[in-house]
Amino acid sequence: MGGLVLANIAESVLLPASLAAIMFAIGLSLRPRAFLNLAIDRRPLAAGLVGIVFVVPLAGVAVAVALAPTPASAVGLVLLATCPVGILANVATDLCRGNTALSIALTVIVSGLYVFAAPLVAHYAVEIAFGESRRISAPTADLFWKVALVTVAPVSAGLVCARAAPDLARLSIPLKTAGSVLLVLVFAWVAARQRAVLADTMGLIVGLVLLVNLINAAIGLVIARAAALNDPDSAAVICSHMVRQEGTAIFIAVSVLGAPDIAVPLIINTFVGLAVCAALFAPLRLRRPPPGEVRP
């Protein structure tokens, strides 16, 4: 019972709180012109959306059809390929000194599209893989508010506070550090709780999830180069292609479809995606901050 209570606190309170603290700190170091630049030069945003909304899902479906060992894992890989940008992509972009404003914009826009696309994707993936049709109802309002509360709201608050009291920008690094430490502890706890599931699925599915992440990173890199993006924009696009928001897809697999085995690739990706992104941290980390961002 005690472990369950701690798990609920870690996942429902500490996780969003640490993310919100980091996003608030990012807001302190951003300036409004960083978002205005996205409206002036739409190329980075358009390039990111093309890769995440169209190319990544097609590549993921191809991997699922060609290599998935079971229908359940195939559906899980399809749900993974169509997940929106993860909130942690904003944190990863910031750590890589990328264009955080671009990463936040991609997260919000793709999440908005996902709330409408998720039921259709799940319906047709199940129908094709299992030969049966199921009515899928995704928690669209819940997804929207989760994204808003841990991205838009704290970043906006940070922007306002930095505008009202510029000296507060000095708190950006300490807040990011504290939030990041708490985030690592929460993920360590989640990993410990899921060790049985992960141990049972080591092998082919882990390899497939790793393959999907490497493909996504390559897609992000190719698109960034094809669009001739600068280094900060490229880092944001690549991180946004790798770190996904699996929560709603896991909900659909477990609560709506009643098939926890479908959720296995999604659960594994929570750790594999972050690991791949961390491995690319050094080459993505830049010396110069993106335009419109102030760093102490």
Buried (B, 14 or more C-beta within 10 A) or exposed (E): EEEEEEBEEBBEEBBBBBBBBBBBBBBBBBBEEBBEBBEEEEEBBEBBBBBBBEBBBEBBBEBBEEBBEBBBBBBBBBBBBBBBBBBBBBBBBBBBBBBBBBBBBBBBBBBBBBBEBBBEBBBBBBEBBBEEEEEBEBBBEEBBEBBBBBBBBBBBBBBEBBEEEEEBBEBBBEBBEBBBEBBEEBBEBBEEBBEEBBEEBEEEBBEBBBBBBEBBBEBBBEBBEEBEBBBBBBBBBBBBBBBBBBBBBBBBBBEBBEBBBBBBBBBBBBBBBBBBBEEBEEEBEBEEBBBBBBEE
